[in-house]
Amino acid sequence: MAVACYFLLLDSPSLSPGWLTSDEVRYLEVRQLASNNHSGRHKGFDKEIILSVLLDWKIYLLILATWSNAVPNYALKFSMPEIIKTMGYKSANAQLLTIPPYAVGAASAYGFSVFADRFSWRMPFILAPQCSLIVAFGILFSKAADIENNIALCYFGICLACFGMYPILPGVNAWNVCNIPNPHKRAVAIGYLICVGNVGGIIGSYIYRAEEKPRYPTGYGTSLGFAAAGIMACLSLEFCLWSANKKKALMTVSEIEEKYTEDQLQEMEERSPMFKYSL
């Protein structure tokens, strides 16, 4: 796939006339120029950019939202065959029965991404999957102790968990990218979010304890807790960004231009009153 991508992945909009119109190519090129207007001021390694990412409160709410995916995702990924075996299935069938939940997760990730992009609104399409996780792990937490008599319900819970897990990370990453106009800071923030977000995988690797099967209260309970924390993080971030946009809207464009120079507005980046946060 890597070799194929080298030849097939296009480097710029101008090389895409086969599936983009000339107007679309021109629009994408202008947008690229506009989004990279910091390039001339960038001088290699910049500690200020790294510090600005580390001190950005928004990214820590996004990390918490990422953990609502990473913790249950890594945990369930490693433990799903064993959970299905506790339903009474043999090893080969238990492995085969892991396929439908992942298929549901793939369809869910694609579907939520399409609608989030169509409405240009990230929060609802992260929140809905997180609520699905609450329901899924609520079912498993309460019914897994008697899993042999609740096979259909618990298997539905596993599928619903996959339905909720996989759309979260694309939505969180897109929300992060949309709210950082400086491309150099954006690059650092993407790496930082993914790096710290994947720490949730370390937590998830240790929460399903063999001696607790088939109920797995630590595994299901911890996953439920991180899903709830992710919901609170998303709602808090949405409210803060909405409040910031409302405050910025109090100034007219002429008032902003009178108060700030173009260089000052550019230095302010996302804090600029001319910049509107994506919700």
N, C-alpha and C positions, 0 to 999 in steps of 0.2 A: 504493500500500500504506500509506503514511503517513497519508493521509486516511482510509482505511478503518479503520486502527488507532485513530484518534482516536474514532471512533464505536463500534467493536466491542470494543476492549480494555477490560476491566472494571477499575475503580479499586480495588475492595475486595471481600472475600469476601461481604459482605452483598448485593452486586449480582449474585450468581451463584446464585440459587435454582434456576435452570433445570437445572443439572448438579451442584450440591452439595446434600447433605441439610442440614437445620437443625443437626444435630450437627457436621457437617464445617465449616459456616460458623462456628459458635461456637468450635470448636477452633482454626481459623485465626486468628480475632480474638484469642483469648486468647494464642496463640503470638506474634502481632504485638506485643501489649502487653508480653509477657515479654521479647522480644528487643530492644525499644526502651526498656528501663528506664534507659538512660543519657541520654535526651533532655533531661530537666530540668536536667542538669548541663553541657550543651554550650553554649558561648558563642562562636558564630561560628568564625572562623579560629583554629585551635588548633595551635601549633607543637609542642606535646608529642605530639599524636597523630601528626603527620607524622614527628617524630623517632623515635617508637616503631616506626613502620612501617619506616623506613630502617635501624633497628638490629635488626630482627627477623631472626634467622638463618634462620628457617623459610622466609621468602619468597624467599630467594636460592636455596634448593634447588628451590623451585617454579619460579623463573625458569629454572633450568637444565633442569628437566623441560619447560618451555614451549619452550625452544630446540630440544629434540629433535623438536618439531613444526614450529616456525617456520622453522628453517634448511632442512631438506629440503623443506618444503611450498612456500615461496616459490621455491626453486630449481627444483623439479620443475614447478611451475605455469608458470613462464616458459619452461622448456626442453623440456617434454614433446612438443610438435609437432615440434621439431627432432630429438629422439631417435627418434621414430617415423618421421620421414623417412629417417633413416639405416638403417632396416630395409628401405627400398626403396619406400616408399609415396609417392605424389604429395601435393602440399600439401592438396588438398581431403579426400582419404581420411585423411591424417595428422590433420587437424583432427577428422574424424568419429571416429577411433579414440581420441581423448582422452575421449570420452563414457563408455565403460564403466568406466575406472578411477575417474572421479569418482562414478559411480553406486554402485560398490562402496564408496567412501569414505563416501558419504551413508548407505548401509544400515549400515555398520559403526559410524558415529558414533551412530546411533539405537539400534542393538542394544546396544552397550556401555553407553550411558547408562541404558537400561532396567534392565539387570542390576545395574549399580553402585548404582542407586537401590533396587532390590529387596533387595539384600544389605547396603545401607548400609556399603559398604566400597569405597574409591576405588582404593587402591594396585594390586590385581590387574588392574583394568580400565584402568589406565594402563600397567602393566608389560607385559601381553600384547601390546598394539599396538606398544610399543617393541621387543619381541622380534621382532615381524613385520617391523619396519623393518630390524633387524639382518640377518634372512634375505634380505629384498628387496634391500638394497644390497650384501649379500655376493654375491648372484647377479649383479647388474648390474656390480659392480666386477670380477668374475672372468670374465664372459662377454661383456661389451659390446665388447671388442676384436675379436671375431669375430661381431658381432651379426647379420650376414646369414645365418649358419649356425645361429643360436640365436634366431630371431625369436620363436617361441612361448615359450621360456623367459624371454627378456628382457621380453616383453610381460606375462607372468605376474608378473615382478618388479616392473614398474610398477604393476600392479593391486594387488599385495601391499603395495607402499609406500603407496598411497592407503588401503588397508584399515587400515594401521597409523597413518597420520598423523592422520586426522581425529577419532578418539575421544580423543586425548591432551588437547587444549585444554579441552573441556568437563569432563573429569575433573579436571584441574589447577585450573581455576577453582572447581569445586564444593568441592574439598579445601581451597582457600584460604578460601572463605566459611564453611565448616562450623567452622573452628577460630578464628574471631574473634568473640567474643560482643558486643563493643562495636560498634554499628552505624556510628558515625562513623569509627572506625578501619577497620572493614570496607570502608567506601566508599573510603577513601584506598588501602587495600591492593589493592582490585580494580583501581583506576586505575593504580597503580604496577606491578602485575604485568603488566597488559596492555601498558602503555607500554614497559617494559624488555623484556618478552617479545617484542614486535614488532621490537626491535632485531635479533633473529635474521633478520628479513627482509632487512636490509641485508647481512648476511653471505651469505645465500642468493642474493642478486642477482648476486654476483660469482664464484661457485665453479664454474659451468659455462662453461668457456672454449672459444671456437669452435675454436681451434687444437688442442684435445685430442680432438675428436670422431673416431671414435664411442666411444672408451673412456671419456672424461671421468673420469680418475682423481681429479682434484681435487674434482669435484662429488660423485661417489659416495663417495669416501673421507671427505670432510668430513661428509657426511650420516651415514655409518656411525659416525664418531667422536662426533657430537653425540647420536645415538641411544644409544650406549653410555654417554655421560656422563649422559644423562637417566635411564637405568636405575639407575646408581649413586646419583643424587640421590634417586630415589623410594625405593630400598631404605634409604638412610641416613635419610631423613625418617621412613619407617615405623618403623624401629628406634628412633629417638629419641623419637617420640611414644608408641610402645608402652612404652618404658622409663619415660617420664614418667607415663603412666597407672598403671603398676605401682607406682611410688613413691607416687603420690597415694593409691592404694588401701590403703596401709599404715595410714592414719589413718581411724578411724571417723567418722561424721557427728557424734556427740556430742563426740569429741575436737576436731574442727575447730571446732565451735561454742563450745567452751570456750576455745580458743586465739585465735580471731579474731572480731571483730564483723562484723555484716552489711555495714557500710560498708567495712571492710578487705577483705572477700572481693570486694566489687564493684569496688574499686579495683585489685585484683590481676588482674582480668579472666581471661584464659585461664591465667594462672599460679596461679589459685585452686585449692586442693585439691578443691574441689567441682566443678570443671570437668573433664570428660572429653574428651580429644582424639578427633576422628574419624579413624579409620585408613583 
